[in-house]
Amino acid sequence: MAHKSKTQRAKASAARAARKEARAAEELAKEQKPEVEAAVETPKKRFFGRKKEEQSNKAAATATKSEKKESAPAKKKKKRFLSNVRSEMKRVTWPTKQDVLRWSVVVVCSLLFFGIVVAVLDNLIITPVLVGISGLGA
């Protein structure tokens, strides 16, 4: 199982804290509301809890974003790409020196093992069988 980076753990922790605060705020609001206001109907939500208005607002926002992106010059796009690459490289969980050494030893040992197995099969088993079949050994 892969380990999460410090950034991923921090984001998850912040998200949990935000959800906890939201729940606490909802409970506080429920306690403070009189029962008469609770009887008022709230508008029904559509699929996945989104209201129709929220969906139209979101569509309008994405349309304006796409128009802005198209007008950005190529140099800005390259700079944005490189800055995104740099930020992603900061999020990478790099192996420690000890991990690199350990896995390098594992790779070298497995190469030696399988090299020896192939050499034994080739020289001690396959070659004599082929010589015997061809009749050169007689």
Secondary structure, 3 states (H helix, E strand, C coil): CCCCCHHHHHHHHHHHHHHHHHHHHHHHHHHHCCHHHHCCCCCCCCHHHCCHHHHHHHHHHHHHHHHHHHHCCHHHHHHHHHHHHHHHHHHCCCCCHHHHHHHHHHHHHHHHHHHHHHHHHHHHHHHHHHHHHHCCCC
